[in-house]
Amino acid sequence: MARISASVSKRLGQLARKNKIKKSSLMKVYRRGLGAAVGSGTRPGMTPSSWASARVNSFIKIVKGRKRIKHDPILARMERKRRRKR
């Protein structure tokens, strides 16, 4: 399992607070993004960490309902449900 640096963890925490999403969910999405970048490849010039960050940003839009669910559907539905309860 890939280790997430302290700076990335801090940034994910800030995004989680700002968007009212669990930090643990964003960490899972980030790790999945790292794996997807290595497993399926990325566009030329993209690093695995930039691919994972883009996936996190996309996930935030999905949870807010501004984008349809394309990846991480179980996590997205769980977070949408959690946000509705608030």
Secondary structure in CASP SS format (residue, H / E / C, confidence):
PFRMAT SS
TARGET T0000
AUTHOR 0000-0000-0000
METHOD secondary structure of the structure
MODEL  1
M C 1.00
A C 1.00
R C 1.00
I C 1.00
S C 1.00
A H 1.00
S H 1.00
V H 1.00
S H 1.00
K H 1.00
R H 1.00
L H 1.00
G H 1.00
Q H 1.00
L H 1.00
A H 1.00
R H 1.00
K H 1.00
N H 1.00
K C 1.00
I C 1.00
K C 1.00
K H 1.00
S H 1.00
S H 1.00
L H 1.00
M H 1.00
K H 1.00
V H 1.00
Y H 1.00
R H 1.00
R H 1.00
G H 1.00
L H 1.00
G H 1.00
A H 1.00
A H 1.00
V H 1.00
G H 1.00
S H 1.00
G C 1.00
T C 1.00
R C 1.00
P C 1.00
G C 1.00
M C 1.00
T C 1.00
P H 1.00
S H 1.00
S H 1.00
W H 1.00
A H 1.00
S H 1.00
A H 1.00
R H 1.00
V H 1.00
N H 1.00
S H 1.00
F H 1.00
I H 1.00
K H 1.00
I H 1.00
V H 1.00
K H 1.00
G C 1.00
R C 1.00
K C 1.00
R C 1.00
I C 1.00
K C 1.00
H C 1.00
D C 1.00
P H 1.00
I H 1.00
L H 1.00
A H 1.00
R H 1.00
M H 1.00
E H 1.00
R H 1.00
K H 1.00
R H 1.00
R H 1.00
R H 1.00
K H 1.00
R C 1.00
END
